[in-house]
Amino acid sequence: MDDGLYFSDQHRAVRDTVRAFARDEVAPVASDLDVRAEFPWPTVKRMAELGLLGVPWPESMGGAGLDLVSYLIVIHELAKVDASHAITVSAHTTLGTSPIVHFGTAAQCARYVPLLAAGKVLGGFGLTESGAGSDAAGTQTRAVRKNGHYVLNGGKVFITHGGVGEVFVVTAVTDPGVGTRGISAFILTKETVDLDQARELGIGHAESLVPLAGFTSGKKEDKLGWRASDTRALTFTDVEVPVENRLGEEGAGFTNFMRTLDSGRIGIAALSLGIAEGAFEAALAYAGVRRQFGQRIAHFQGVQFPLADMATEIEAGQHLVFHAAWLAQRGKPFGKQAAMAKLFCSELAMRTTIMAVQLHGGYGYTRDFPVERMMRDAKICEIGEGTSEIQRVVIARHLLRELAD
């Protein structure tokens, strides 16, 4: 892609910095972390030191003061090497921090955002429940107001940073009689499950945060992909949450979370695009050195054609992602474009990684090459933050509204 359309010199400088970090520090450990399903605390600390955990937030809040495009470049470049590192940045920034930035009071922003933006602690987002996945409005977690606080009971599932995180924004029903208008949002705090390691590394824990009694995380999920990312259930048992920890007005939680997911879709699109590009680059390099029938396999049309298709679709995906970002950054409507980018790029990641494994032949099915990991990492992109089916629903609704207008 001719990056002059979307990128400034500052954007290119961010890209070069993150690309070098991913190549030099993430790539050497990615496979081992995947095999052991180990959260990458040392490289997360390096990402915090580089400012990658607070890219789009103002310097006054402890962030890097960069724009949305810079943030997406970070996710994109990390995902080309390892999706687990990319989702760590994405979930922490878009899901864990942005609701506080966008919907929080001045006191809430001052309390939590500097810790999150500096990467001192990790954040998470609790929306999904065992009976409320695609149907996010089916939330069953309850919050009852009593004596100056709310009492939360219920739970969430498949929460990124569920164990390692310390600051979470979660939804709960405060008025069960009015549907989605009865869902509110709250900021909850707990200790990281890796407390000793966090203290040793100086990242992941803040003594100033008071853990809420009854707020716990479950066992780490043993996942197909994104294995170095921490995913767990959260449980709320008579958790007393101060009223000042309510995020936004009572009843505004569902609407605000849907707005958060609109932005999150661009992030997952950028992550998916990164996986696709990483797999394509690996396949292209392999085709240039692998020899069969007396010549490099890149000379065969049966290899050239899928490489050409992959390159073409990646170019299209780049424009979808950064066009949606361009709209969002300028305050223009971007919901349809975000859903299109997420749908196209997530399915592109799956197609591209499958073909990359195919072009590697038997070697692609081994851990000796990264494409098998990339293929496993790609699948969740079609599921998380709204399935492909939900993206099609969102796009169709936009189309029908435009038709009615």
N, C-alpha and C positions, 0 to 999 in steps of 0.2 A: 504494500500500500504506500502511496505517496503521502508520507506523514505530514507534509506541509499543509494539508487541508485541515488537520485537527491539532497538530502539535506545534508548540513554540520551542525556542531553544531551551527554555527551562524544562519543558516536558522531556526533551531529548536527554537532558542532563540527569533527570530522575530515572529515565529508562536505563541509561548507561550504568548508573550507580547500582540499581536493583539487579540488572542483568549480571553485573560482575559479582555481586554478593551471591546470587542464586547459583552461578556457575562455580564459584570458588569455595563457598561455604555450605550451601544446601545440597548440591548435587552429590558430593562425596558421602553424605550420610543418609540420603533419602531412602535408598534401598534397605539399609539395615534398620532404620526406624520403622519402615513399613513391615518388615518381617517380625520385629519385636513389638509392633503396635505401641511404640513408646512416644509420649509427648515430647517434642523437641525443645526442652527448656533452654539449653545453651544457645541455640540459634534464635529462639524467640527473644532472648536477652539481647542478642546482636541486632535483631530487628528493632527492638525498642531503642537501642543506642543510636541506630540510624534514623530514628524518627518515623519508622514505617507503621507504627501503631496509632499514630495521630495525624496522619497526612492531611486530611481536609479540615481540621479544626483550627480556629484562630490561635495565634501565638499567645494571646491573652489568656487562653484556656489551657496552655501547655502543649498545643499542637504545633504542626509544622507550618501552618498558614498557607497551604497550597490548595489547589482547586480539585474539583471532582475528576477531571481528566487525569491529573497526576495520580490520584488515588487508584483509578482503574488501571493505569499503567503498572503500578506496583503489583496489584493482584494478577494481572496478565503475565508479567514477566516471571513472577514466582511460580505460577501454574505451569509454565512451559517446562519447569524442572521438577516441581513437586506440588501437587494439589493440596496436600495436607498443610503446608506452610501458607499457601494462598488462602485457604478457608479460615485459617487461624486469624489472619489479618481481616478478612472480609466479615466474619461473624463478630469479631470483637468491635470493629469500627462501625459497620452499617447497622448491625442488629443490637449490639450491646451498648454502644455509645450514642449513636445518632438520635434515638428517641429522647434521651435526656437533653441533648443539645437543642433539639427542635421543639420539644414540648415541655421541658422542665422549667422550673422557676429559677430565678437568679441564684437563690441559695442552693438549690439542687445542682445546678451547673458548677458552682464554686466548690461544692462538696465532693462531687464524683468525677467530673470531666478531667481535671488535671491529672488525677491518678490514672485514669483510663488512657488519656491521650499520650502520656509519657510511658505507657506500658508498665507502670508500677504494679497494676493489677489487671487481670483480664475480665472482660465483660461477656454477658450472654443474654439471650432473648428467649423467654418462655411463652410460647403460644400453643404449640402442638400438644395434644393430649391423645390418649389411646383411642378415644372415640371422637376426636376432633382433629382430623388431619386436613384433607382438602376442605372439609366443612369446618372451617375455623370458627364459625359462629356457634358451633355446638359445644363450646367451652362449658365444663362442669365445675371447675375450681370455683369455690365460693369465697367471698369476702364480706363479712358481716361487721358493721360498725358498732363498737362498744366502748364506752368510757374513754373517748379521745384517741382510739386506735381502731384498726381493722383486724379481725381474726380470719386468717386464711386457712382453708382446708382443701386439699386436693392434690393434684400432681401434674407434671408435664413429662413428655417423653421425647427422645431423640434431640436432646439439647446440646448443641456444641458448646464446649467449655463447662459442661455441667459439673465436672469434678474439679478442674483446675481453676475455674473462675471464682471471683469473689463479689462481683456486682452484677445483678440480674434485673432486667425489666420483664415483668410477667403480667399476664392478664388474669382477671377473675371476675365472676359475675357478682355485681353489687345489687342489682335489681332484676330478679329472674322473670318479671312479668312483661318486660318491654323488648325482648329480643336482643339484637346487637346493641341497642341503645342502653342496655343494662350492663355492659361489660366495661370495666375500668382497668387501669394499668397502675402498677406499683413498682417501686424500686426496693429490691431485697438484697441483703448482704449475708455472706457466709464465709467461712475460711476455706482456702484451697485444700484439696486432699493431699497435695504434695508440700505440706507446710515446711518440713525440714529442708527439703531441696530448695524451696523458694527462699527461705532465710539464708541458706548457704550462698545462693547465687545473687541475692539481693533483688529479686524480681518475683512477682506473682503474689505478694502478700503485703498488706498495709495494716500496721498495728492500729491505725486510727479508725479503722472500720469495725463496728460492733456487729458480730455475727448474731443473727436472729434465732432464738431458740425454736426448735421444731422444723427448721429449714435444712434439709439434708439432700444429698445426692446418692444415686444408686450405683450399681456396678458398671464398669466401663463396657460399652457395647463392643462385641467382637465383630467387626464390620468387613465387608467385601473389599471396600476401598477406603480412601481417606483414613488409613489405619493409624497414622501418627497424629491424627486429630482426636481430641477427647470428646466423646459423645456419651451422655448418660441421661437417666431420668432424674427429675427433681420431685421431691415430696414436701408438702406443706402440712404439718400437723399442729393445729392450733397456734399458728405463727402470729404473734402480735406485731403488727406493722403500724408504726406511727402515722397519723393522718398526714403529716408533712412529707411522708414518703409516697403518697399518691402522686402519680405522674399525670398531669393534666386534670381536667374536670372529671367529676364522677360521671360515668357513662360515655366518655370520649375514647376509651381505650381501644375499642375495635376499630374505629375510624382512623385513629392515629397509627395503629399497627398496620393497617392496610396501606397507608401512605408510606410507612417504613418499608414494606415489602415491595412497593413499586420501585424504590431506589435499590433495594436488595437484588431485584431481578437484573439490573444492569451489572451489578457486581458478579453475580453468578454467571451471567453471559460472558463477562470478561475472563472469568476463571475457566469456563468451558472452552472459550476461544484459545486460551493459553495451553490447555491440555491438547487441543487439536493441533496447534502449531508445534508444540514439542514433539508430538508423535510424528507429524509430517517431516519435521527436520531430521528426526532419527531415521525415518524410512528413506528419505532422500540420501542421507549420508551412507546408509547401509547399501543402497542400490548402487552407489558409486564405487564400492569396494568389493562387494560380493561377486564372485565369478561362477558362472555355470555355462556349460557348452562352449567353453573356450573364450568367453568374453564377460564383461561386467553386465549384471542383469539390468542395469539402467539403459542398456542399448535395446532391450526388447520392448516392443509396443505394449505387450501385456503388463509391463511394469510402468511404462511411460504414461499410459492413459489414466490409471488411477492416481498417479502423482499429479497429473494435470488437473484432474477433477478435484483433488484435495486442495491444491493451491487456489483454484478458482473459488471454491466454497469458502475457504479461509478469508480470501479477499472480501467476499460479500459479507462475511461475519464481522470483519473489522469495521466496515462501514455501518452496519446495523448497531454495533456496540457504541461506537464513538459518536454516531449521530444522535442516539438516545441520550448520551452524556451531554452532548452539545445543547440539546433542548433543555435538559434538566438544569444545566448550569446557568442558563439564561432565563430561568423562571417560566418557561413555556410548558404546555401540557406534554407529557412524555409517557403516560401510562401505556398506551398502545404500542409505542416504539420499544419500551422496555420489555413488554411481554413478547413482542416479535423477536427481539434480540436474544432473550432467554430461551425461547422455543427453538429458534434456528440454531443457535450456537451449542446448546446442550445436545441436540440430536446430531449436530455436526461432530461434536467431540466423540460421540459413540461410533458414528460411521468411520471417522478418520482413524481412531485407535484400533478398531477391528481390522481395517485395511492395512494399517501399519504392522500389526501382528502377522497378517497374511503375507505381506511382502518380506518379512523376516524369515518366513518359513518355520521350520522346527525350532530355530533359535528364538523366534519371537514368543514361543511358548515357555521359555525358560526365564529364570530370574537374572540371567547373565546380561539381558538387555532391558531397558526401562519400559519398553512398549507394553509388556504384559501388565505392569503396575498402572500405566496410564489408562489401559483399557478398563481395569477395575475401578480406577478413580473416576472415569467418565460417567459410569452408569448413574450414580447418585445425582448428577447434574440434571437428569431428566425427571427427577423425583423431588429433590429438595427445593424449598422456597416456591412451591407451586409446581405440580406435575405438568408434563406436556399437555395433558388434557385440560387442566385448569388454564394454562396459557391460551389455549385455543378458545376457551370460554371467554376469557378476558378480551381477547382480540375481537371475537364476534360481537360482544356487547358494545365495544367501541364502534364497530362498523355499523351496527344497527342504530345506535344513537346518532351517528353522522348521517345515516340515511333519513332518519326522522327529522333531523334539523334541516 
